[in-house]
Amino acid sequence: RTAGRMAAACNLSGALLFCLLGGGFFLAGPKAALFVSGFGTLPPSERARYDTAALSRDYARRFLGWGVLLLAGAGASALWSGWAALLALAVWQVLFWRQVRWDPERAFERYDLKQK
């Protein structure tokens, strides 16, 4: 029972964090692309190759989606069982690691303006 409450608390705090990040990315627009991991470290000439508006919009949607998933897990754990919160955390982990790219070229290739 304690593990379920801890998982629900993690889900709630994660949901709050991701919803705030998603809202910030939506409000900041293309400027928020500088906060995407690896993008801000690229030289300005390299950053100009990418569609920063689409990058920011996609990350805002990603963060909000994660926030809704974790919030649903916390709500389901309050209604049914703490296992729902643990399941939501497991699903979030799978979604997160599927989207991680270690190579900046590969991470941002879908936002390359030359390919569009």
C-alpha positions, 0 to 999 in steps of 0.5 A, a space after each residue: 500500500 505504501 509503494 502505491 502511494 509513493 508511485 501516485 505521488 511520483 506520478 502527480 509530481 511528474 504530471 505537474 512538472 511535464 504539464 508546466 514544461 509543455 505549457 512553457 514550450 507552447 507559450 515560448 514558441 520557437 525560442 523554447 527549442 534552445 531548451 531541448 537537450 543537445 539543440 542548444 549546444 549546436 552552433 547557431 549556423 547549425 541550428 538555423 538548419 532546423 525548424 525550431 517551431 515544429 521542434 518546440 511544438 512537438 516537445 510541448 505535445 510530448 511533455 503534455 502527453 506524458 503529463 496526462 499519462 502520469 496524471 491518469 496513473 495517479 487518478 487510477 491509483 486513487 480509484 483502484 490500486 497503486 499498481 495503476 500508478 506503477 503501470 503508468 510509470 512503466 509506460 512512461 519509461 517505455 515512451 521516454 526511452 523510445 524517443 531518446 537519441 544520442 546522436 544530434 543528427 539523428 535526434 533532429 533529422 525530422 526537423 531538418 529544413 533541407 529535407 522538407 
